[in-house]
Amino acid sequence: MNGTRAFESLNAEWDVVCAKPGHTATVLGWLRASSVPLTDTMATGGLQGVLAELGRRDRTQGRAHSDRWLRVLLERAAGERAGALLAARLVVQAMVPGAMRLTRRLQAGRDYDETTQN
């Protein structure tokens, strides 16, 4: 596992979440209802495609874009309505690349797995 067990576990769980029917349509519905601009092609890549497209837009449109869609998901995740766990999991997955970069920087000679567990 080359020292990235925590992130590999998150990614494996994410694959299971992505495989569940209806999740992509549910998330796109939340975003549409909150007026987050979407394209018709965002659904073609499933949840992974949705996150990838949101990330691309974040890089071109800046923090205002990411704040907008993350707020939608965080508000959903904070509640007790249906889909709260899905919304929370989506937010976690969106943060995995940044968390991996941060963990590598913080590691400073420590074992990668030890750093991710602390």
N, C-alpha and C positions, 0 to 999 in steps of 0.2 A: 504493500500500500504506500510506499515511498514517503511516509511521514505526514500524510494529509488525511488521516482517518476521519476526523470530525467533518471535514468538508465532503469527503467521499460519501459518508453516511447521509449527509443532507442532500447531496445530489441524487443518491439512490432513492431516498424517500420522495424527492421531487419527481422522479420518473414515474413513481406509483401515482402521485397526485395528478400528474399530467395525463395518465392513461384513463382516468375516470371520465366516463361520458358526461357531457353537460357542463363540465367545469369551465371550459373556454367560453361558451355562450353565457354562462352566469357572470363571469368576470367582465366580459365585454358589455353586458347589460348594465352592470353597475357603473362602468366608465361612461357609457352613453347617457345614462340617466343623470349623470353629473356634468354633462356637457364637455367631457374630455374628447377632443377631436380624434376620430378613428378613421381608418380606411377599411374598405370591404375586404382587403386581402389580409388583414391582421389575423383573422381566424384560421387561415390556411396552415399555419405552423403550430397550432395548438397553443397551450399556455407558454411554452418555451418561445414560440414565435412572437406572442404578444409581449413578453418581457424583453425580447431582443429588439423589437421595434420601438418600444417605449424607451429603451436604453439609447438607441440610435437618435431618437428625437431629443432625448435629454442632452446628448452631446452637441446637437446643433441649436437647440432652443434654450438651453440653459436651465438654471435652477427653478425658474418659475414653472417650467413644464413638469419637472420631476416632483416639485412640491404639490402640484395640482393632482396628479394621479395617485401619488402616495397618500395624500390626505384622504382621498376617497376610500382607499383600502384600509388605512389606519382607523378611520371612523367606523367602518364596517367591522373590523377586527375587534375594536374596543366594545362593541355591543354584544348582545346576546341573541341577535337575530340569526336566522339560517345563513350559513356561509361565513360566519365569523372566523372559524378555524381555517377555511380556505383563504380568506383575505389575509390572515396573519401569516400563513405559510407562504403566500405570494410575496409579502413584504420581506420575509426572511430570505427567500431565494433571491430577491432583487439585491439584497445586501451581501450575499456570499462573495462575489468577486472583490468587493472592497474589504471585506473582513479577511479574506485570504492575503491581500496585499498588506494590510495592517499587521497581521500576524507575522508575516515574513519580516517586516521591519522591526517588530518588537522582540523577535526571537533572540537576537544578539548572542549567538553562540549556544543557545538552549535547544533542546530537542523540539522539533516542530510540533509533534503531538502533545508534548508537555505544555507548550505555549497555548495551543488551542483549547486545552482542557482547563486552564487557569482563568 
